[in-house]
Amino acid sequence: MRTHEEKAAHLSLATATFIFGLNYVITKSLVPGVFTPIQLVFIRLGGSILPLAIYGLIMNTLVIKRKHLLRFLAAGLTGVTINQAFFFAGMARTTPLEAAIIHTANPLLVVIFAGIFLHEKHNIINKSGIIVGAAGAMLLIFSRGKPDLHSVHFIGNLFILINLTAYSAYMVIVKPLMKYYKPTTVMFWVFTFGFLWILPLSISEISQLDLSRLSSGDWLRTAYVVFFTTLIAFTLTVFGLRHLRAGTAAYYSYLQPFIAGIIGALAGYQDFTWQMLTAGILIIAGAWMVSRK
């Protein structure tokens, strides 16, 4: 039977998944039309580190052990620098739907990394859940037509795949730190080290940034990326990782294309079909199966 912490962890991951799902559309509206990918990464990290630093100073939660320094550096490199740089670069070249579909490979990569580095074991129900969830994702993919990775979006999709691989590795790298630190502590140092990794690459592009030309809508969408997608969603994900296996947490990425489909339907961009409904049921069932102990 699930504990209160496990239930809260699943709720946290479900909320983070919805935020990430909406983020595909919002990010596409910002890059490359409003910002370059590197500029948005810089703004996203800079806008997140400051409130985390203030909170950490007030609560006295910023101290970390020297023995964990290399793991934090690796988490910052994979979870922030590579992950974010290639995500925004990919979104500038591909579509939100294609990016969301590619991200459904996240559970498989996390299971591989977790098995190698964390020695996580999976029973027959968990493994069956992978198949059920993957079947739902595939149904969603082919209900929209076969994705063509040889199209003009190929480079963007390749960047999204790199982004996904880095994030999958990050989920495994960061999980052991959950035993020692609060989620906000982990996020502060992950973002800080990620910011330092990317700073040399962003100086020239940041010098060309003209904030005065941004509209109110641009500011609102940017605030969503900084506050919700970064601070809220990442913290919720870290909380989920603290109480669940890395593989279980990753399966929630199966929901992202489904959420993108719902948002698109509500916005009038597409119809909500029975294939999408069936796919959503399979995806949710798969996520439930892999959470079984």
C-alpha positions as CSV (number, residue, x, y, z in Angstrom):
1,M,0.0,0.0,0.0
2,R,1.3,3.4,-0.9
3,T,2.5,5.7,1.9
4,H,1.3,9.3,2.2
5,E,4.7,10.4,0.8
6,E,4.4,8.2,-2.2
7,K,0.9,9.5,-3.0
8,A,2.2,13.1,-2.7
9,A,5.2,12.2,-4.9
10,H,2.9,10.8,-7.7
11,L,0.7,14.0,-7.4
12,S,3.8,16.1,-7.7
13,L,5.0,14.3,-10.8
14,A,1.6,14.5,-12.4
15,T,1.5,18.2,-11.8
16,A,5.0,18.7,-13.2
17,T,4.1,16.6,-16.3
18,F,1.2,19.0,-17.0
19,I,3.5,22.0,-16.7
20,F,6.1,20.4,-19.0
21,G,3.4,19.5,-21.5
22,L,2.2,23.1,-21.8
23,N,5.8,24.3,-21.9
24,Y,6.3,22.8,-25.4
25,V,3.8,25.2,-26.9
26,I,4.9,28.2,-24.9
27,T,8.6,27.6,-25.6
28,K,7.9,27.3,-29.4
29,S,6.3,30.7,-29.2
30,L,9.5,32.2,-27.7
31,V,12.3,30.7,-29.8
32,P,13.6,31.7,-32.2
33,G,11.1,34.6,-32.7
34,V,11.7,36.4,-29.4
35,F,14.9,34.9,-28.0
36,T,17.8,32.7,-29.2
37,P,18.0,29.3,-27.4
38,I,21.0,30.4,-25.4
39,Q,19.4,33.7,-24.3
40,L,16.3,31.9,-23.0
41,V,18.5,29.4,-21.1
42,F,20.3,32.3,-19.5
43,I,17.1,34.1,-18.5
44,R,15.6,30.8,-17.3
45,L,18.5,29.9,-15.0
46,G,19.2,33.5,-13.8
47,G,15.6,34.0,-12.9
48,S,15.5,30.8,-11.0
49,I,18.7,30.9,-9.1
50,L,17.9,34.3,-7.3
51,P,14.7,33.2,-5.5
52,L,16.3,29.8,-4.6
53,A,19.3,31.6,-3.2
54,I,17.1,34.0,-1.1
55,Y,15.0,31.1,0.2
56,G,18.2,29.0,1.0
57,L,19.8,31.9,2.9
58,I,16.6,32.5,4.9
59,M,16.1,28.8,5.7
60,N,19.9,28.1,6.0
61,T,19.7,25.2,3.6
62,L,22.5,26.0,1.1
63,V,25.3,24.1,2.7
64,I,26.4,20.9,0.9
65,K,29.1,18.3,1.6
66,R,32.3,18.3,-0.3
67,K,32.0,14.6,-1.2
68,H,28.8,15.4,-3.2
69,L,30.4,18.2,-5.2
70,L,31.2,16.2,-8.3
71,R,27.7,14.7,-8.4
72,F,26.2,18.2,-8.2
73,L,28.6,19.3,-11.0
74,A,27.5,16.3,-13.1
75,A,23.8,17.0,-12.4
76,G,24.2,20.6,-13.4
77,L,25.9,19.6,-16.7
78,T,23.4,17.0,-17.7
79,G,20.2,18.3,-16.1
80,V,20.6,22.0,-16.9
81,T,23.4,22.9,-19.4
82,I,23.1,20.1,-22.0
83,N,19.4,19.5,-21.3
84,Q,18.2,23.1,-21.6
85,A,20.6,24.2,-24.3
86,F,19.6,21.4,-26.6
87,F,15.9,21.6,-25.7
88,F,15.6,25.2,-26.7
89,A,17.8,24.7,-29.7
90,G,15.6,21.8,-30.7
91,M,12.3,23.6,-30.1
92,A,13.6,26.4,-32.5
93,R,13.8,23.8,-35.3
94,T,11.0,21.3,-34.7
95,T,7.4,21.2,-33.6
96,P,6.0,20.8,-30.0
97,L,4.3,17.6,-30.9
98,E,7.4,15.9,-32.3
99,A,9.4,17.0,-29.3
100,A,6.8,15.6,-26.9
101,I,6.7,12.3,-28.8
102,I,10.5,11.9,-28.7
103,H,10.4,12.5,-24.9
104,T,8.3,9.4,-24.5
105,A,11.6,7.5,-24.8
106,N,12.6,9.0,-21.4
107,P,11.4,6.0,-19.3
108,L,13.4,3.5,-21.3
109,L,16.6,5.5,-21.0
110,V,16.1,6.1,-17.3
111,V,15.5,2.4,-16.7
112,I,18.7,1.6,-18.5
113,F,20.7,4.3,-16.6
114,A,19.1,3.3,-13.2
115,G,19.8,-0.4,-13.8
116,I,23.5,0.4,-14.6
117,F,24.2,3.0,-11.9
118,L,21.6,2.5,-9.2
119,H,21.0,-1.2,-9.6
120,E,17.2,-0.7,-9.6
121,K,15.2,-3.9,-10.1
122,H,11.9,-4.2,-11.9
123,N,9.3,-6.9,-11.6
124,I,7.0,-8.4,-14.3
125,I,4.3,-5.8,-13.7
126,N,6.7,-3.0,-14.0
127,K,8.1,-4.4,-17.2
128,S,4.6,-5.0,-18.6
129,G,3.8,-1.3,-17.7
130,I,6.6,-0.2,-20.0
131,I,5.0,-2.1,-22.9
132,V,1.5,-0.8,-22.1
133,G,2.7,2.8,-21.8
134,A,4.8,2.5,-25.0
135,A,1.8,1.0,-26.8
136,G,-0.3,4.1,-25.8
137,A,2.5,6.4,-27.0
138,M,2.8,4.6,-30.3
139,L,-0.9,4.8,-30.8
140,L,-0.8,8.5,-30.3
141,I,2.2,8.9,-32.6
142,F,0.6,7.0,-35.5
143,S,-2.9,8.5,-35.0
144,R,-1.2,11.7,-36.1
145,G,0.7,10.2,-39.0
146,K,4.1,8.7,-39.1
147,P,6.8,11.2,-37.9
148,D,9.4,11.9,-40.6
149,L,12.8,12.4,-39.0
150,H,14.3,13.0,-42.4
151,S,12.3,16.2,-42.9
152,V,13.5,19.7,-42.3
153,H,12.9,19.0,-38.5
154,F,15.6,16.3,-38.4
155,I,18.2,18.5,-36.7
156,G,15.7,19.8,-34.2
157,N,14.6,16.3,-33.4
158,L,18.2,15.2,-33.0
159,F,18.7,18.0,-30.5
160,I,15.6,17.0,-28.6
161,L,17.0,13.4,-28.4
162,I,20.2,14.7,-27.0
163,N,18.2,16.9,-24.5
164,L,16.2,13.8,-23.5
165,T,19.3,11.6,-23.0
166,A,20.9,14.2,-20.8
167,Y,17.8,14.7,-18.7
168,S,17.4,10.9,-18.3
169,A,21.0,10.7,-17.0
170,Y,20.3,13.6,-14.7
171,M,17.4,11.9,-13.1
172,V,19.6,9.0,-12.1
173,I,22.6,11.2,-11.1
174,V,20.5,13.5,-8.9
175,K,18.4,10.8,-7.1
176,P,21.1,9.8,-4.5
177,L,21.3,13.5,-3.4
178,M,17.6,13.3,-2.3
179,K,18.7,11.3,0.7
180,Y,20.7,14.2,2.1
181,Y,19.2,17.5,1.0
182,K,15.9,19.3,0.5
183,P,14.6,19.7,-3.0
184,T,15.2,23.5,-3.0
185,T,18.8,22.9,-2.0
186,V,19.4,20.4,-4.8
187,M,17.8,22.7,-7.3
188,F,19.8,25.7,-6.2
189,W,23.1,24.0,-6.7
190,V,22.1,22.1,-9.9
191,F,20.9,25.4,-11.5
192,T,24.0,27.3,-10.2
193,F,26.5,24.8,-11.6
194,G,24.5,24.5,-14.8
195,F,24.5,28.3,-15.1
196,L,28.3,28.3,-14.6
197,W,28.7,25.6,-17.3
198,I,26.8,27.6,-19.9
199,L,27.9,31.1,-18.9
200,P,31.0,31.2,-21.3
201,L,28.7,30.2,-24.2
202,S,26.1,32.9,-23.5
203,I,28.1,36.1,-23.0
204,S,28.1,37.3,-26.6
205,E,24.4,36.5,-27.2
206,I,23.3,38.1,-23.9
207,S,25.1,41.3,-24.9
208,Q,22.7,41.5,-27.9
209,L,19.5,41.0,-25.9
210,D,17.1,44.0,-26.0
211,L,14.5,43.5,-23.3
212,S,12.8,46.8,-24.2
213,R,11.3,45.2,-27.3
214,L,9.4,42.5,-25.4
215,S,5.6,42.8,-25.3
216,S,3.5,42.0,-22.3
217,G,2.7,38.6,-23.8
218,D,6.4,37.9,-24.2
219,W,7.0,38.7,-20.6
220,L,4.1,36.5,-19.4
221,R,5.3,33.5,-21.5
222,T,8.9,34.1,-20.2
223,A,7.6,34.2,-16.6
224,Y,5.9,30.9,-17.2
225,V,9.1,29.3,-18.4
226,V,11.1,30.7,-15.5
227,F,8.6,30.3,-12.7
228,F,6.4,27.3,-13.6
229,T,8.6,25.1,-15.9
230,T,11.8,25.7,-14.0
231,L,11.1,26.5,-10.3
232,I,7.8,24.7,-9.8
233,A,8.1,21.7,-12.2
234,F,11.8,20.9,-11.4
235,T,11.2,21.1,-7.6
236,L,8.1,18.9,-7.9
237,T,10.2,16.4,-10.0
238,V,12.9,16.4,-7.4
239,F,10.3,15.8,-4.6
240,G,9.0,12.9,-6.6
241,L,12.4,11.4,-7.1
242,R,13.0,11.6,-3.4
243,H,10.1,9.1,-2.7
244,L,9.9,7.0,-5.9
245,R,12.3,5.1,-8.1
246,A,14.0,7.0,-10.9
247,G,12.4,4.7,-13.4
248,T,8.9,5.2,-12.0
249,A,9.3,9.0,-12.1
250,A,10.4,8.9,-15.7
251,Y,7.2,7.1,-16.9
252,Y,5.2,10.3,-16.4
253,S,6.8,11.6,-19.6
254,Y,4.4,9.2,-21.4
255,L,1.7,11.7,-20.5
256,Q,3.3,14.7,-22.2
257,P,2.2,14.0,-25.8
258,F,-1.3,13.2,-24.4
259,I,-1.4,16.6,-22.6
260,A,-0.1,18.4,-25.6
261,G,-3.0,16.8,-27.6
262,I,-5.6,17.9,-25.1
263,I,-4.2,21.5,-25.0
264,G,-4.2,21.6,-28.8
265,A,-7.8,20.3,-28.9
266,L,-8.9,22.9,-26.4
267,A,-7.1,25.6,-28.3
268,G,-8.9,24.6,-31.5
269,Y,-5.8,23.4,-33.3
270,Q,-7.1,19.8,-33.6
271,D,-9.9,17.4,-32.8
272,F,-9.8,15.2,-29.7
273,T,-10.2,11.7,-31.3
274,W,-11.0,8.3,-29.8
275,Q,-7.4,7.3,-30.6
276,M,-6.2,10.0,-28.3
277,L,-8.6,8.9,-25.6
278,T,-7.5,5.2,-25.9
279,A,-3.8,6.3,-26.0
280,G,-4.3,8.3,-22.8
281,I,-5.9,5.4,-21.0
282,L,-3.0,3.1,-22.0
283,I,-0.4,5.6,-21.0
284,I,-2.0,6.2,-17.6
285,A,-2.4,2.4,-17.0
286,G,1.3,1.9,-17.9
287,A,2.4,4.6,-15.5
288,W,0.3,2.9,-12.8
289,M,1.8,-0.5,-13.5
290,V,5.4,0.6,-13.3
291,S,4.7,2.3,-9.9
292,R,3.7,-1.1,-8.4
293,K,6.3,-2.6,-6.0
